[in-house]
Amino acid sequence: MPAAYSGRFTHYFTLYVRRLFRKSFAAVRILPEHADALASLANADKPVLVLLSHCSWWDPLLSLVLHRHYTPAREPMAPMEASQLAKFAIFRKIGIFGIEPDDPASLEEMGRYVAGCFARNPRCTLWITPQGRFTDPRSPIEIRPGGAAVAARTPDISVVCLAIEYAFWTNQKPEVFISLRPVAPPQRRDSTASWHRAILETMTANAGLLASAVISRDPAEFLPVFDSGSARGTNWWYDLWLRIRGRSSHVEDRRFAPSAPK
């Protein structure tokens, strides 16, 4: 089931998704090491493949937020189970195309379809979740070969891994934490197996790096993609009463010394 991409529709839909994120999350934060990994590819005349970790229903919507923030001039595309896309056909307008994930022939079919899109418009970005299912971010990463197969048949492609976590810090709302890391092309760029290993290694290292930063609970470790600015309080009227009395309504993140081993 091919996509029916509409730039105008995608523009307004991503505005809605961004507002949804601002309403639902306190902030979206990114590790600074590779914060410009997507932005540097925004105007590149070559295909881009972004491989997302997949721990939440929000992940595909987050890709739209990042697309709007970093690569609005590019054309996004992503696969979705064909039976689900048939129910939500409007998603075709944001670049979603339908596949049969359990059909062995779907890998080759997806490869041909994506290659055709890249040939038509080299400034396409393919966003996929190679784990293929919801997976806890602390679990060992296992991936399907679709992304590696696309990379192997696209000589000039740039491949980026995106690790995602959702956690509560000191706000009523959860926060989104992400880390981007480019995948170094393997020596055999036309080998699906070589790309598979390179992608798996990069995704694993990137997930570990992000996990350590999230566990640190230190905002200084991250750059904000956006911050909703919501107060870290209990209730808006009680927070207002505290401010009137000159007291802060923010919850303090107190630091304790680690307990001595017994």
C-alpha positions in Angstrom: 0.0 0.0 0.0 1.9 3.1 -1.2 2.1 6.4 0.6 0.3 9.5 -0.7 2.6 12.1 0.8 1.3 15.6 1.2 3.7 18.3 2.4 0.9 20.6 3.4 -0.9 18.0 5.4 2.3 16.8 7.0 3.1 20.4 8.0 -0.2 20.9 9.9 -0.3 17.4 11.3 3.2 17.8 12.8 2.0 21.1 14.4 -0.8 19.1 16.1 1.7 16.4 17.2 4.1 18.9 18.6 1.3 20.5 20.6 0.3 17.0 21.8 3.8 16.4 23.1 3.9 19.8 24.8 0.6 18.9 26.6 1.7 15.4 27.5 5.4 15.7 28.4 7.4 18.1 30.5 10.3 18.2 28.0 12.0 16.5 25.2 15.8 16.3 25.9 18.7 15.2 23.6 22.2 14.2 24.4 24.5 16.9 22.9 27.2 14.5 21.5 25.3 14.0 18.2 22.5 16.6 18.5 23.4 17.9 15.1 23.4 14.5 13.4 20.0 15.0 11.7 20.3 18.8 11.3 23.5 18.3 9.3 21.6 16.1 6.9 18.6 18.4 6.5 19.6 19.7 3.1 21.8 16.8 1.9 20.8 15.5 -1.5 21.0 11.9 -0.5 18.7 9.4 1.3 18.7 9.1 5.1 17.7 6.2 7.2 16.8 6.7 10.9 16.5 3.6 13.1 14.4 4.2 16.2 14.4 2.1 19.4 10.8 1.1 20.1 9.6 1.2 23.7 6.4 3.2 23.4 3.3 4.1 21.4 4.7 7.6 21.2 7.9 6.6 19.2 6.4 7.2 15.6 4.9 10.5 16.7 8.3 11.5 18.2 9.8 11.0 14.8 7.4 13.6 13.4 8.5 16.1 16.1 12.1 15.5 15.3 11.4 15.7 11.5 9.8 19.2 12.0 12.6 20.4 14.3 15.6 19.1 12.4 14.7 18.2 8.8 11.5 20.0 7.7 12.7 20.3 4.1 13.0 16.5 3.7 10.2 14.0 2.8 9.5 11.6 5.6 8.4 8.0 5.0 7.8 5.0 7.3 6.3 1.5 7.1 3.2 0.4 8.9 1.3 -2.9 9.0 -0.9 -2.8 5.9 -4.1 -3.9 7.8 -3.6 -1.1 10.3 -2.9 1.4 7.6 -6.1 0.4 5.9 -8.0 1.5 9.0 -6.0 4.8 9.3 -5.5 5.6 5.6 -5.0 9.3 6.4 -1.5 8.4 7.6 -0.6 7.8 4.0 -0.5 11.6 3.7 2.4 11.8 6.1 4.5 9.3 4.1 3.3 6.0 5.7 3.3 3.0 3.4 1.8 -0.4 4.1 3.7 -3.7 4.5 3.0 -7.3 5.6 5.6 -7.8 8.3 5.0 -11.6 8.6 5.3 -12.2 4.9 8.8 -13.3 3.9 8.4 -11.5 0.5 7.7 -8.2 2.2 11.4 -7.5 2.8 12.2 -7.5 -0.9 9.0 -5.6 -1.7 9.8 -2.9 0.8 13.3 -2.6 -0.6 12.0 -2.1 -4.1 9.5 0.5 -2.9 12.0 2.4 -0.9 14.5 2.4 -3.7 11.9 3.8 -6.0 11.1 6.6 -3.5 14.8 7.4 -3.1 15.3 7.5 -6.9 12.3 9.9 -7.2 13.4 12.2 -4.4 16.9 11.7 -2.9 15.9 14.0 0.0 13.7 11.3 1.6 14.2 10.1 5.1 13.1 6.6 6.0 12.1 6.2 9.7 11.8 2.6 10.9 11.7 0.7 14.2 13.9 -2.3 13.4 13.0 -4.1 16.7 9.6 -4.6 15.2 7.8 -4.6 18.5 7.6 -2.8 21.8 10.7 -3.6 23.8 11.9 -2.4 27.3 14.8 0.0 26.8 17.0 -2.0 29.2 16.5 -5.2 27.3 19.2 -6.5 24.9 18.5 -5.2 21.4 17.4 -7.5 18.7 16.6 -6.2 15.2 15.0 -7.3 12.0 17.1 -7.1 8.8 14.9 -4.5 6.9 16.9 -1.5 7.8 20.2 -3.2 6.9 18.8 -4.4 3.6 17.8 -0.9 2.7 21.2 0.5 3.6 23.0 -2.3 1.6 21.1 -1.5 -1.6 21.5 2.3 -1.3 25.2 3.2 -1.9 25.2 6.9 -0.7 22.8 6.5 2.2 23.4 8.1 5.7 22.3 5.9 8.6 21.5 7.3 12.1 20.4 5.4 15.2 17.9 7.0 17.6 17.6 5.8 21.2 14.5 6.8 23.1 13.5 6.6 26.8 10.6 8.0 28.7 11.0 8.7 32.4 9.7 10.8 35.3 12.1 13.2 37.0 10.7 16.0 39.2 7.7 17.0 37.2 4.1 15.7 37.2 4.6 14.8 33.6 7.1 12.4 32.1 10.0 13.5 30.0 11.4 12.2 26.7 15.1 11.5 26.4 16.8 10.8 23.1 20.3 10.2 21.7 21.3 10.2 18.1 24.4 8.5 16.8 25.5 8.0 13.1 26.3 4.5 12.0 29.8 4.2 10.5 29.4 2.4 7.2 30.9 -1.1 7.1 33.7 -2.1 4.8 31.3 -4.0 2.6 28.6 -1.4 2.0 26.6 -3.7 -0.2 26.3 -6.4 2.4 23.1 -6.7 4.5 24.9 -8.8 7.1 27.7 -6.2 7.5 25.2 -3.4 7.9 23.1 -5.5 10.3 26.1 -5.9 12.6 27.1 -2.2 12.3 23.5 -1.1 13.1 23.1 -3.5 16.0 26.4 -2.4 17.6 25.6 1.3 17.2 22.0 0.9 18.6 23.4 -1.1 21.6 26.1 1.5 22.4 23.7 4.4 21.9 21.1 2.8 24.2 23.7 2.3 27.0 24.9 5.9 26.7 21.4 7.2 27.0 20.4 5.0 29.9 23.4 6.2 31.9 22.5 9.8 31.3 18.8 9.3 32.2 19.8 7.5 35.4 22.0 10.4 36.4 18.8 12.6 36.5 21.0 15.6 35.6 19.4 18.1 33.1 22.9 19.5 32.4 23.6 16.2 30.6 21.1 17.1 27.9 20.1 19.9 25.5 16.3 20.7 25.3 14.5 20.0 22.0 11.7 21.8 23.8 10.5 22.4 27.3 6.8 22.7 28.0 7.6 25.1 30.9 5.1 23.5 33.2 5.6 23.9 36.9 6.9 21.1 39.0 4.1 21.6 41.5 1.1 19.8 43.0 -1.9 21.8 41.9 -2.2 25.1 40.0 -4.2 26.9 42.7 -2.0 25.6 45.6 1.1 26.5 43.5 -0.3 30.1 43.1 -0.9 30.3 46.8 2.7 29.3 47.5 4.0 31.9 45.1 1.9 34.6 46.6 3.5 33.8 49.9 6.9 33.9 48.3 7.6 30.2 48.4 8.6 28.1 45.4 6.2 25.5 44.1 8.9 23.4 42.4 9.8 20.0 43.7 13.5 19.9 44.7 15.5 17.0 43.5 17.5 16.3 46.7 20.8 14.5 46.5 21.7 11.9 49.1 25.1 10.4 49.7 25.1 6.7 48.8 24.7 4.3 51.7 27.8 2.7 53.0 28.0 -1.1 52.2 27.2 -3.3 55.2 
